[in-house]
Amino acid sequence: MASTLAVSSGGAWALGLPSLGDGQSLTTPQERKLGDRIIKELYRDPDYLDDAVLTEYVSQIMASLMKASEERGELSDELKERYAWQILLGRDKQVNAFALPGGYFGVYLGLISIVSTRDELASVMAHELSHVTQRHIARLIDQQGKMTPLMIGSMILGALAASRSPDAAAALMVGGQAAVVQNQLNFSRDMEREADRIGFGLMKPAGYAQQGFVGMFDKLQQANRINDNGSWPYLRSHPLTTQRIADMHARIGKEDGAEPPATLDHVMMVARARVLTKPGVEVLRQYIHETKDVGFADKSVNRRVSALYAAALSGVQLQDYALAREAVGRLKPLVQGNAPAQRQAQLLAAEVEMAAGKPEDALRELSADVQKTTADAGRPELLARTQVMLQLKRGAEMAGALQTWVATHPQDSAVWLALSRVWTQQNQPLRAIRAEAEAQMGHYDYAAARDRFKAGQDLARKSGGSGVDFYDASIIDTRLREVDSLLKEQASDRSLN
């Protein structure tokens, strides 16, 4: 996948900035449908990663930027309501991020693994969000007047595949005009500068240091000076020009000072991203070896926290659980008193114990007091605790919390699947099948969802009412009709294209 396109709302004029076009030809519902179609394919990508810890971290940054954008009048009520506002993580080592039609965003672990601070990561997300709020993708698509949504979707998917495999990209591109069209779909320099300016303005109101933009630009500029080996596709889809760099440096006032140091929880997330890219056994062993070096105790707290987190997670990957526990034991005292970092240490400790087949010990980690004192406790704990309770044959205790979550997050496929496992353990097959179907709906795989809803309907009919909750059966009937309608709509769209 590669960073290419994004959607948007009009906000340039609200800040007195020049408008790049009104983008009104392509409606917001059309953009959302186009984004849904593209994202369905990305969910199938083997590099797609639903890591609850990292997804939450990046999503919280985006949420604060969105709030600032809304308060500044750049994120309209229509876009906020109609777009998906979902973030997907890619396991790949490449340094990249992207935005897609419909308010979808992608971030590769390679990008997270090289940012020094939360502010640098926020600068990338602010830039991508501004492409969306300015409707840059809509404007680019409007310029390609004769192209159908199906063709455009194929172009975008081809561009996203190109950074990893030229052959895969060629298979997704449509016809001989693909290269020409892709060049036309790249963001213009004016759009890049507009996304810089508006994104920069979001940083301080969202609680991030604007110096993060400069720090990230300096990293990109340094990478630009060396021979690009393909691991920095962000530089190709978002070309770094001298004018962009100079403009960003000029916007940093002398009173702003230097970029603040990284927080402990941030360096832990960077370490997690590095390990989850699956760098290979030798690299994992190097992460562990660093914590054994003479003089390790003399390194900065941030460095030790990062190294110990990476060592513990590497121990899990290598199935050396004694080593992983030892690293966690050394990590915990270093983060004592820092609630966000303590929380991450406890989640890591629970992860180690679950991998080691010790659900009772994992439950003790998840029951620590820090979760009661931090407002950040959420989806990672929910999924981790469910996994533990299922192992302990106590999954029923999680049913209420999981149902409450999907009531407000109906697209969360991972939680729906966890709920399916809970209901299976409770011997409620109809509910379990329905949850499986909802998980497929969350990834826009309507055909697979229909199969599961149909299986649920068949089960309810075969049971003849014995042991079947008629309320659940009614929900399945209703959802089956809804998915049939969506499939017909997709078929109609294909015929028009």
GIRA-V379051 format. One record per pair of residues at least 24 apart in sequence whose ideal C-beta (glycine too) atoms are under 8 Angstrom apart, sorted by the first residue. I is the first residue (numbers start at 1). J is the second residue. D is the distance in whole Angstrom. If there is no record, write none. Layout:
i-><I/I>
j-><J/J>
d-><D/D>
This chain:
i-><1/1/1/1/1/1/1/1/1/1/1/1/1/2/2/2/2/2/2/2/2/2/2/2/3/3/3/3/3/3/3/3/3/3/4/4/4/4/4/4/4/4/4/5/5/5/5/5/5/5/5/5/5/5/5/6/6/6/6/6/6/6/6/6/6/7/7/7/7/7/7/7/7/7/7/7/7/7/7/8/8/8/8/8/8/8/8/8/8/8/9/9/9/9/9/9/9/9/9/10/10/10/10/11/11/11/11/11/11/11/11/11/12/12/12/14/14/14/15/15/15/15/17/17/17/18/20/20/20/20/20/20/20/21/21/23/23/23/23/23/25/25/25/26/26/26/28/28/28/28/29/30/31/31/31/31/31/32/32/32/32/32/32/33/33/33/34/34/34/34/34/35/35/35/35/35/35/35/36/36/36/37/37/37/38/38/38/38/38/38/39/39/39/39/39/39/39/40/40/40/41/42/42/42/43/43/43/43/44/45/47/47/47/47/48/48/48/48/49/49/49/49/49/50/50/50/51/51/51/52/52/52/52/52/53/53/53/53/53/54/54/54/54/54/54/54/55/55/55/56/56/56/56/57/57/58/58/58/58/58/58/59/60/61/61/61/61/61/62/62/62/62/64/64/64/64/65/65/65/65/65/65/65/66/67/68/68/68/69/69/69/69/71/72/72/72/74/74/74/74/74/75/76/79/79/79/83/84/86/91/91/91/92/92/93/93/93/94/94/94/94/94/94/95/95/95/95/95/96/96/96/96/96/97/97/97/97/98/98/98/99/99/99/99/99/100/100/101/101/101/101/103/105/105/106/109/109/109/109/110/110/110/111/112/112/112/113/113/113/113/114/115/115/115/116/116/116/116/117/117/117/117/117/117/117/117/117/118/118/118/118/118/119/119/119/119/119/119/119/119/119/120/120/120/120/120/121/121/122/122/122/122/123/123/123/123/123/123/123/123/124/124/126/126/126/126/126/126/126/126/127/127/127/127/128/128/129/129/130/130/130/130/130/130/131/131/131/133/134/134/134/134/136/136/136/136/139/140/140/140/141/143/144/144/144/147/148/148/149/149/150/150/150/151/151/152/155/155/155/156/158/159/159/163/163/163/186/187/187/189/189/189/192/192/192/192/193/193/193/196/196/196/197/197/200/200/209/209/209/210/210/210/211/211/211/211/211/211/212/213/213/213/214/214/214/214/215/217/217/217/217/221/261/262/263/263/264/264/264/264/264/264/264/264/265/265/265/265/265/267/267/267/267/267/268/268/268/268/268/268/268/269/270/271/271/271/271/271/272/272/272/274/275/275/275/275/276/278/281/284/284/284/285/285/287/287/288/288/288/288/288/291/291/301/304/305/305/305/305/308/309/309/309/312/312/313/313/315/316/316/316/319/321/321/321/324/324/324/325/325/328/339/339/339/339/340/340/342/342/342/343/343/343/343/343/346/346/347/347/347/350/350/351/354/354/354/354/359/359/359/360/362/363/363/363/379/379/379/382/382/383/383/383/386/386/386/387/390/390/390/393/395/395/395/395/396/396/396/398/399/399/406/410/410/411/411/412/413/413/413/413/413/414/416/429/430/430/430/430/430/430/430/430/430/431/431/433/433/434/434/434/434/437/437/437/438/441/441/446/446/446/446/447/449/450/450/450/450/453/453/453/454>
j-><42/45/47/90/92/96/98/106/108/160/161/163/164/94/96/98/159/160/161/162/163/233/236/237/96/97/98/99/106/128/233/234/237/238/98/156/159/160/182/185/186/187/237/98/99/100/101/131/136/137/140/156/159/185/187/98/99/100/101/128/131/132/136/137/187/31/35/83/99/100/101/102/103/131/132/135/136/137/138/79/130/131/132/133/134/135/136/137/138/139/74/75/76/78/79/132/133/134/135/76/133/134/135/69/72/73/74/75/76/133/134/198/134/194/198/72/73/74/72/74/198/201/194/197/198/194/134/136/139/188/190/191/194/139/142/135/136/138/139/142/138/142/145/138/141/142/78/79/82/83/82/149/83/101/102/137/138/82/83/84/101/102/103/102/149/493/101/102/149/152/153/83/84/100/101/102/103/104/84/102/444/149/153/444/100/101/104/153/156/157/84/86/88/100/102/104/444/443/444/445/157/88/106/160/88/443/444/445/443/90/90/91/92/164/88/89/90/91/89/90/91/109/276/89/413/414/89/272/276/379/380/383/384/414/269/272/344/347/380/89/109/112/269/272/273/276/87/89/379/376/378/379/380/265/269/87/89/107/112/121/125/87/376/118/121/122/125/208/87/105/125/129/122/206/207/208/122/125/126/129/202/206/208/129/206/202/205/206/129/130/133/202/205/201/202/205/130/133/134/198/202/133/133/103/132/133/132/411/411/276/277/278/164/277/231/277/279/163/164/230/231/232/233/223/231/232/233/234/163/232/233/234/237/124/125/128/234/128/160/237/128/129/131/132/137/137/156/137/138/141/156/132/129/132/160/273/274/276/277/231/273/277/234/269/270/273/270/273/274/277/219/216/219/270/215/219/259/262/209/212/215/259/260/261/262/263/266/208/212/262/263/266/203/208/209/210/211/212/215/259/260/212/215/216/219/259/212/266/203/206/208/212/199/200/203/208/212/213/215/216/216/234/198/199/200/202/203/206/208/213/195/196/199/238/195/199/199/202/194/195/196/198/199/202/187/191/195/198/191/194/195/198/187/191/194/195/191/184/185/187/185/184/181/184/185/181/496/497/493/497/493/494/497/181/497/185/181/182/185/185/182/185/237/230/233/236/237/237/238/239/241/243/238/239/241/244/243/244/247/244/247/248/247/251/248/251/256/259/260/251/252/256/252/256/257/258/259/260/259/248/251/252/248/249/252/259/259/244/245/248/249/245/302/302/340/341/301/302/305/334/335/338/340/341/338/340/341/343/344/302/303/305/306/309/305/306/309/341/344/345/348/344/306/306/307/309/310/313/309/310/313/310/310/313/314/317/313/317/318/314/317/318/314/318/311/314/314/315/318/323/327/327/330/334/334/331/334/335/341/334/344/345/348/348/352/348/351/352/351/352/355/355/352/355/356/352/355/356/352/356/352/370/373/374/376/374/376/368/370/374/370/371/374/376/377/370/371/380/381/384/384/388/384/384/387/388/391/388/391/392/392/388/388/389/392/405/412/415/415/418/414/415/418/418/421/422/418/421/422/425/425/421/422/425/426/422/425/426/422/423/426/438/438/442/441/442/442/438/439/440/442/443/439/442/459/456/459/460/463/468/469/472/473/476/469/472/459/476/472/475/476/479/476/479/483/479/479/483/483/486/487/490/487/483/480/483/484/487/479/480/483/480>
d-><7/7/7/6/7/7/7/6/7/4/7/7/7/8/6/7/6/5/8/6/4/5/7/6/5/5/4/8/8/8/7/5/4/6/6/6/4/7/8/7/7/8/5/7/7/6/7/8/8/5/7/6/8/6/8/7/3/7/8/6/3/5/6/5/8/5/7/7/7/7/5/6/6/8/5/6/8/4/6/8/8/6/5/5/4/3/5/7/6/8/7/6/4/7/4/7/5/7/6/7/8/7/6/7/7/6/3/7/8/5/6/7/6/6/7/7/4/6/7/7/7/7/7/6/7/8/7/7/6/8/6/6/6/5/7/4/8/4/4/6/8/4/8/5/5/6/6/6/5/7/6/7/8/4/5/7/6/6/6/7/7/4/7/7/7/7/4/6/5/7/6/8/7/5/4/2/7/5/8/6/5/8/5/8/6/7/8/5/6/6/7/7/7/7/7/5/6/7/4/6/6/6/7/7/7/4/7/8/8/7/5/5/5/8/6/7/7/8/5/7/5/7/7/7/8/5/6/8/6/5/4/5/7/7/7/6/7/6/5/6/7/7/6/6/6/7/6/6/8/8/6/6/6/8/5/5/7/6/7/7/7/5/8/7/6/5/6/8/6/7/5/7/8/4/6/8/7/6/5/5/5/5/8/7/7/5/4/4/6/8/6/6/7/7/7/7/8/5/8/6/8/5/8/7/8/7/7/8/7/6/6/7/7/7/6/5/7/6/8/7/5/7/6/7/6/5/7/5/7/8/5/5/8/5/7/6/7/7/7/7/4/7/5/5/7/8/7/5/8/8/8/6/8/8/8/4/8/6/5/7/8/7/7/7/6/4/6/4/4/7/7/7/8/7/6/8/8/6/8/6/7/6/7/7/5/8/6/7/8/7/6/5/7/5/4/8/7/3/7/6/7/5/5/4/7/8/8/8/6/7/4/6/7/8/7/8/4/4/8/5/6/8/8/3/7/5/6/7/8/8/5/6/4/8/8/8/7/7/7/4/8/4/4/7/7/7/5/7/7/6/7/7/6/5/8/7/8/7/5/7/8/7/7/6/7/7/8/4/7/6/8/7/4/8/7/8/5/6/6/7/7/7/8/7/4/8/7/8/7/8/7/8/6/7/8/6/7/6/7/6/7/6/8/8/7/6/7/6/5/7/6/6/6/6/8/7/4/8/6/5/8/8/6/6/6/7/5/7/5/5/8/6/7/6/7/8/7/7/5/8/6/5/7/4/8/4/5/8/5/5/8/6/4/8/6/7/5/6/5/8/8/8/7/5/7/4/4/7/7/8/6/6/6/4/6/7/8/8/7/4/6/6/7/8/5/5/5/7/8/6/8/6/7/6/6/7/5/6/7/7/8/8/6/6/6/7/8/7/7/6/5/8/6/7/4/5/8/8/6/8/6/6/6/5/8/7/6/8/5/8/5/7/5/6/7/6/7/6/7/6/5/7/7/7/6/6/7/5/4/5/7/5/5/8/7/7/8/7/7/8/6/7/6/5/8/7/8/6/7/6/7/7/4/4/7/7/7/5/6/7/7/7/7/7/8/4/6/8/4/8/4/5/8/6/6/6/6/6/8/6/7/5/7/7/8/6/7/8/6/7/5/7/8/7/8/8/8/7/5/5/5/7/7/5/7/5/7/7/5/4/6/6>
